[in-house]
Amino acid sequence: MATLARGGATASPRPVPAVKAVAGVSAATAGRYVFGGVRIALGWVFLWAFLDKLFGLGHETAEKAAWINGGSPTNGFLGHAAAGPLKGFYNSFAGAGWADWLFMLGLLGLGVALILGIGIRVAAVAGALLLVLMWSAVLPPANNPFMDDHLIYAGTLIGLALVQAGDTLGLGRRWGQTALVARAPWLK
């Protein structure tokens, strides 16, 4: 209840007007397309990281450091950039074969799942875990006492799963109708 400026009386809150359709498209439909687009964009972030580390496309990974050329996708970040209270933990497995494989398969799986719109629940959980681990490797973050893009991306992934963003601009609806997902709905 809002207090009126004169007399201190209270008034009932005004109803919030419904969001009107713009150019014949409802706000709900527009929102689904926005979340579908965000899902695809975030999928590309993961897929690009995979491709760059695999082939050394020169954006963040030089060709000589590419995974296919014997480089380690985890050694640089975990071995040299890790900082803060967990630095020793991350340094301990930087460049380990199992860590390289797990990281690269994670990037590939997240990128493909998000771009196609399938397995969004699994991608949200796995991606949020990966991102929180990456966040914890450089505590505190450089530009803020605790918040950085890794946590924003993790929250975005969870939100995309909650709004079923794979159903718009993706194969999520069809994926959800498969016998596999019918038997194991957590794969949606």
N, C-alpha and C positions, 0 to 999 in steps of 0.2 A: 504494500500500500504506500502510495506516495503522499507526503505531507504537502499540503498546499501552502504557497508562500504567504497568503493572508489568512490569519486566524488559526493556523495550525491544524485545521481539519484534515482528515484523511479522505482520499477518494479511491474508488475501486480502480484497479489497473485497466487501461484501455486494451481491448483485444488487439492482437497483432494481426494486421491484414495478411491474407494469404499471398504468397509470392505468385505473381501472375506469369502466365506464359509469355515468352518473348519469341516473336516470329513463329508462333505456333508450336513451340517446343516447351514442354513443362519443365519446371525447375528440377523435378526428380529425374527426368530423362537427361537433361543437361548434366546433372550431377553424376549420373552413371557414366556418361561419356568422359567427363573430366577424370573420374577415378580409373576408368579403363585406360585413358591416355597416360596417367601417372604410373599405372602398373607397367605399361609397355616401356615407358621412359626409364623406370627403375630397373626393369629387366635388362635394358640395354646397358645400363651402368655396370651391372654384374657381368654380362656377356662380353662387353668391351674389355673389362679387366682381365677376364679369362683369355681372350684372344691376344691381347697385348703381352701378357706374361708368357703365353704359349709360343708365340711367333716372334716376339721382340719387335713389335711394329714401330718402335722408336718414340712412342708418346711418353710412357713412363719407363718402359723396359727397352734397353738397347738390344739390337739383334744378337750381339755376342752373349748377352745374359739371358736369352730366351730359354724356356724350359726344354724345347726340342734341341737346343744346342748345348745342353748340359747345365744350364743355369738353374738356380733354385728360386722358385717364386716366394718362398718364405724367408730366405736368408737375409735379404736386404732389410726388410721392415722389422722382422723379429730380432735379427742379429745386430742391427745398427741403429734403428730408430726407436726401439722400445725404450721407455723411460718410466720413472716413477717406482712405486712400491712393488710392482710385479715384473720389473725388468729382468731379474734373474730367472724367473720362471719362464718367460718367453724366450730369453736367450738360450735356455737349456735345450730347446728343441728346434731352434732356428736352423733351417736347411736339412732337417731330418726328412728322409724319403716319405715316411708315413704322413708327416705334416704337409709336405708339398702335394701329395696325392689328395689328401682330404680337402685341402684348401682349393685346389684346382677343380676337383669334382664338385665342390660346393658352389664355386663361382659359376661353373657351367650349368649345373642343375638349377640354380636360382635364376639365371638368365633365361634359360629355355622355358622353365615353368611360368615365369612372370610374363614373358613375351607371348606365349601361347595361351595363357590364362588357365592352365591346368595345374592341379596339385597346389593351389594357392595356400591352403591351410598348412601343409607341410613346409612349403617355401617360406611362409610367414614365421613359423617357429624356428626353422633352421637358419633362415636369414637373420632374424632378430638375435639369435644366439651368436652367430658369426660376428655380427656388427657390435654387439656388446663386448665380445672378446677383443675385437679390434680397438674399441674405445678404451678398454681397460689396459691395453698395452702401452698407452701414452698418457698416463694420468699425471698430473692434471692436464686437460687439453690446453692447447696453446692460446686460445682466444677467449676462454671463459673458465670460471672455476670448476665447472663440471659438465656443462652441456656442449655438444658438438654435433656435427652432421651424422655421425654414426648412430647416435641415439634418435635423431629425427628420422632417419631412414628406418630404424628398427620399429619405431612407433607407426610410421607410415605403412610398413609391411603388415603389421597387426591390423591396422585399420582397413587395408585393402582386403584382407581375409574376411573381416567382419561384415563388410558391405558387399561381399561376393563380386569383387571387381573383375574376376575372370569371366563372368557371364556377358559382359559388354565388351565388344571389340576383341573377343577371345573365344576360346573353345570350351570354356568352363561349363556351360549348360550341357553341351553334348558329352563332355567328360563326366559330368555328374550322373548321366543316364547310362553309363557303361555298367556291365555286370560287375567289374572289378570294384568300382566305387560303391555299387549297391551292397556288396559284401563287406566293404571296408569304407564307411562314409568319411572317416578321418582323412582319406586321400583326396577329398574334394578340394 
